Amino acid sequence: MQMAGPTSQRRVLVVEDDASIRELLRLHLDLAGFAIDEAGEGRSALERARATPFDLVLLDVMLPGLDGVSICRALRNGGPSVLIRFLRQLRCLFLGKMCAA
């Protein structure tokens, strides 16, 4: 997988149907210097991921239209090479750190 060069912004696709979570992720990623694209449902997320090269896809599992696992499979089978991280994993990590604090 080829990542964006040091002078270009890394592109992230945030796929989450909950607008408040999507907004929170967008704010943090923007502050970290990432170029962000968003999708609130599965079919449009898959279309965007196929049309635009992303360095990372943050993907919810339960989505309207097309679930996250199906999107992941579609991208792995003939789509562009991209790092995919499921949001459920990130939420668990975040909540674990919040509880430990």
C-alpha positions as CSV (number, residue, x, y, z in Angstrom):
1,M,0.0,0.0,0.0
2,Q,1.4,3.4,-0.9
3,M,0.7,6.1,1.6
4,A,0.6,9.8,0.8
5,G,3.9,11.6,0.6
6,P,5.3,13.7,3.5
7,T,4.1,17.0,1.8
8,S,0.6,15.9,1.0
9,Q,-2.3,15.4,3.4
10,R,-3.2,11.9,4.3
11,R,-6.8,11.1,3.2
12,V,-9.3,9.4,5.6
13,L,-12.8,8.2,4.8
14,V,-15.0,8.2,8.0
15,V,-18.0,5.9,7.5
16,E,-20.5,6.3,10.4
17,D,-24.2,6.7,10.4
18,D,-24.3,8.5,13.7
19,A,-23.7,12.2,12.8
20,S,-22.4,13.2,16.2
21,I,-19.7,10.5,16.2
22,R,-18.8,11.3,12.6
23,E,-18.5,15.0,13.6
24,L,-16.3,14.2,16.6
25,L,-14.0,12.0,14.4
26,R,-13.9,14.7,11.7
27,L,-12.9,17.4,14.2
28,H,-10.1,15.3,15.8
29,L,-8.8,14.1,12.4
30,D,-8.9,17.7,11.0
31,L,-6.9,18.9,14.0
32,A,-4.3,16.2,13.3
33,G,-3.9,17.4,9.8
34,F,-5.8,14.8,7.8
35,A,-8.0,15.4,4.8
36,I,-11.4,13.9,5.7
37,D,-14.3,12.6,3.6
38,E,-17.5,11.3,5.3
39,A,-20.2,8.9,4.5
40,G,-23.3,8.2,6.6
41,E,-24.4,5.0,4.8
42,G,-22.8,1.9,3.3
43,R,-23.5,2.2,-0.5
44,S,-22.2,5.8,-0.8
45,A,-19.2,4.9,1.4
46,L,-18.3,2.0,-1.0
47,E,-18.7,4.3,-4.0
48,R,-16.4,6.9,-2.5
49,A,-13.8,4.4,-1.4
50,R,-13.6,3.0,-4.9
51,A,-13.5,6.4,-6.6
52,T,-11.0,8.2,-4.4
53,P,-7.6,6.9,-3.0
54,F,-7.7,6.9,0.8
55,D,-4.9,6.1,3.2
56,L,-7.3,5.0,5.9
57,V,-11.0,4.0,6.1
58,L,-12.6,4.3,9.5
59,L,-15.6,2.0,9.1
60,D,-18.7,1.4,11.3
61,V,-20.0,-2.2,11.3
62,M,-23.8,-1.5,11.5
63,L,-24.7,0.9,8.6
64,P,-27.8,1.5,6.6
65,G,-27.7,0.3,3.0
66,L,-24.7,-1.9,3.2
67,D,-23.0,-3.1,6.4
68,G,-19.3,-2.4,7.2
69,V,-18.2,-6.0,6.8
70,S,-19.6,-6.1,3.3
71,I,-17.8,-2.9,2.4
72,C,-14.6,-4.3,3.8
73,R,-14.9,-7.5,1.7
74,A,-15.7,-5.5,-1.4
75,L,-12.6,-3.3,-1.0
76,R,-10.4,-6.3,-0.3
77,N,-11.7,-8.1,-3.4
78,G,-10.6,-5.9,-6.3
79,G,-10.6,-2.5,-4.7
80,P,-7.7,-0.2,-4.1
81,S,-5.3,-1.2,-1.3
82,V,-6.3,0.7,1.8
83,L,-5.9,0.3,5.6
84,I,-9.3,-0.3,7.1
85,R,-10.1,0.1,10.9
86,F,-13.5,-0.8,12.3
87,L,-14.9,2.0,14.5
88,R,-16.1,-0.5,17.1
89,Q,-12.5,-1.3,17.9
90,L,-11.7,2.3,18.3
91,R,-14.7,2.9,20.6
92,C,-13.7,0.1,22.8
93,L,-10.1,1.4,23.0
94,F,-11.4,4.9,23.8
95,L,-13.9,3.8,26.4
96,G,-11.2,1.6,28.0
97,K,-8.9,4.6,28.3
98,M,-11.7,6.8,29.7
99,C,-12.6,4.2,32.4
100,A,-8.9,3.8,33.4
101,A,-8.5,7.6,33.9
